[in-house]
Structure formats: structure tokens, C-alpha cells
Amino acid sequence: MDTWPVVLASDEITLRPARFRDRDKWNQVRAENKEWLTPWEATLPQLPFGSPANENQSERPTFYQMVRSLNHEARAGRSYSFLMWSGANLVGQVTMGGVMYGALRGAHIGYWIDRNFANKGLTTQAVKLISGFGFSELGLHRIEINVRPENAASCRVAEKAGFVMEGQRKAFLHIDGAWRDHICFVKNNELIQ
């Protein structure tokens, strides 16, 4: 995308790409919410020793490496990640990744929110903003949100943002140390024929 970085906003929330100067706030919010987020966080499965796939697994990137990688992916049109701000408060992060063009024209959305700002509709607004961006700016047809069934709050976010439950995916993602089932919510862009 030639116009990256992009800023998206509603009355209560602003989505903008992470900047190097956001490091301290991001680290603070993530540290304060570690226990709250751990049950929902993606993890890397253990692979057999000597597997060529192990070469691609490394420790988590530094904040600066993460910012560079997120910006590179956005400029390449593969993934768009935004920090969620409510005023001066960093409240979470939302990402539209796995962007595919061609006949599929789809993507998936993931998000996390600071527990101090949960249940205030901010995540729903963020999902609406980023999916609107995907449909209107990127011309996507289908966007998915995959949620663990036991994460009722996240299921409500998907539903309130206009996504419809499509079905269950068995052992879909490696989350919190194991392969976990997910419920798939979908929203289609009715303007794309």
C-alpha cells in the first residue's frame, strides 16, 4: 500500500501504527495485562529437534523489531496492525493479517485489549474500523475472526461488529501452549460481486 501509515478513527478510539516512541507505553500495558492475556495468546508449538522449521522459530522480537516488521508487512500489503488509543491511553492492538487478493480477497482479524478498558465497546469499534478499511480501501470480500469458544467477550465483539458465526475449527491455532478449537466468525463485503 502506497499510503502507509494510515490512521483510522471514530469518536472514541484512534487506530494508528506503532511507532518507536510507543515502546514504553506498549511494554507497560503488556506487562500489566500479562495474566489477563496469556490464555488467549498465540504460542509456538514444539517441533522435533533438527526440523528445518525450527530455524524459523526464534525468541520474541524486540519492540523495535516488531515495529519494523509490522510496517514492512503493511507496505507489502500482507498485514495491517494498529495500536488502539482512547485519548492518550494505549488500550490495545488490532491486526488484519493474512491478506490475500485474487479470487479469495480475504483476511483475518485479531485483537487484544487492556483489561482496564474491556467491556466499553472499544474493541468492537476497532474491529469495525479495521474491517471497514479492509472492505473500502483494500477491496476485500471476506474477513474472518477466529475466537476460542470459551472467550465469550471476544465472541460478543465479533457479533456486535456484524460478523456471523460460520462454524467451528478443530485444533485451529496454537494458543497458550496447545492446539485449541476456535469458532469462526465471518463478514462479507456485499459491494464486491
N, C-alpha and C positions, 0 to 999 in steps of 0.2 A: 504494500500500500504506500503510495507516494506521500500521503498526508500525515503519516505517523510522526509525532504523537497526536492522539485525539483525546479530547476531554468531553465527557458526557455528563449532563446534569439534569436534575429535577429540582423541585422546590426544597427538598430536604437532604439530598445527597449529591455528591460530586464524585465522578469516577475519573481518575487520571492515572497515567502510567507511573510506576515507581520511579523515583529519582534518587540519586546517591544521597542527597541530603535527608531522605526519609529514613535512613538506616536506624537511627536511634529510636524513633517512634515505632518503627516496624518491629525491631528487636524487643522493645518493651512490651508491646501488645502481644506478641507471640509468646514471650516468656510468661506474662501474667495469665495467658489462656492455654498454656501447655496441657494441663489436665483436662480442661474443657474440650479441647480439640483432638486429643490423642485417639479417642475411639473412632474418629471419622477420617483420620489422616491416612493418605496413601503410604505404603511401605514397600520395600523391595523384597521380593521372595528370595529365599536362599537357593542358589543354583549349585549344581555339582561342581566340586573343585576341579579346576582346569578347563571348565567350559569356556568357549570363546565369548559367550555372552557376559561372563564375569569381567571381561576387560572394559565393558561399557558401564559397569557399576562402580561408582566412586562415592566418596563421602558427600554429604550435602554441600552445595556450593556456598561460598560466602555471599553476603548480601550484594556486594558489588558484582560478583559473577552472575548472580541471579538477575539483576537489573540489566546487565549487558545481554544476557541470553534472552530475556523477555522482549527487549527492544529488537534484537536480531530476528526473533520469530515473528514479531508483528510486522516488521518491514518486509519479511519474506512472505507474509500473508498466511501463515500457518496457525498462529495463536495470538490472541489479544488479551492481555492481562491488565487489570486496573486495580489500584488501591481505592478503597471506598472511604470517603471522607464525609463526616457530618460536621459542618463548620470546620473548626481547627482539629477535630478529633479523627484520628485514623481508626476506623471501626471494622475494617475487614478487607477482603480481597475477592474479586470475581474474575474468572478467566473463561474465555470462549476459545477452546482448543480443538485440535483435530480438524481444522477447517479443510474441507475437501470441495473442489469445484467439479466441473464436468457434469455428468449425468446425476450425481448424488447431490451436490451443492448443500452440504450439511456441516454440522459442527456439534460439539457438546459443551455444556457449561458446568463449571464447578465453582464453589464459593466457600468462604468461611467468614464468621463474624465474631467480634469481641463479645463475650457473654454479657458485658455491661450494656450492650446496645441491641441485644437479641429481643425478639418479640415486639419490635417497634415498627415493623414494616419496611425497614431499610434494605434488607436483603432482597425482598420482593421488588422494591424499586430498582435496585441494582440489576436484577435479572431482567426486568422489563427494559431498562436502558440498553443493556448489552445485547439482548435479543433483537431489539428494535434496530440497533446498529448493524447486526448481522443480516437482518432482512432488508433494510433500506439501503445501507451503504455497500454491503458485500454481495447482495443479491442471493443470499442463501435461501433454500427451500425448506430445510428441516433442521431443527435444533433439538437436541436431547439433553435431559438432565437425569443422571442415574444416581439414585439415592438408596442407602441401606434402609430396609423396611422398618427397622426399629428407630430410625431418625424421623419421628413424627413431625418435628418442627420444619425440617428440610422438605418433607413431603408437602406440607402446607404451603411453603414458599413456592414450590413448583406449581401447585394448583392455583394459588392466588395470582401467579404471574400468567395464567392462561394456558399452562401445559396440561396435557391429558395423559393419564396413566395408560400406557400401552401394554405393559406386561412385565414379567419377571425375568431376570437374567441370573442364572445359577453361577455361583463362583466367578463373578464377573471381574472384580478388581481386588487386588491385594491391599487390604486395609487393616491397620492396627495388627499386623503380624500374621494374617491369614487371608485366604481367598474367601470373599464374602459375597453373598447374594445381594442383588440390587433390584430395585423397581425402576423401570424406565418410563419417564415422562417425556412427551413429545409435543412440540408446537410446529405447525407447518405455516409457511408463508403463502397465504391464499392468493397473493398477487402474482406469483410465479406459475406460469402454465407449462 
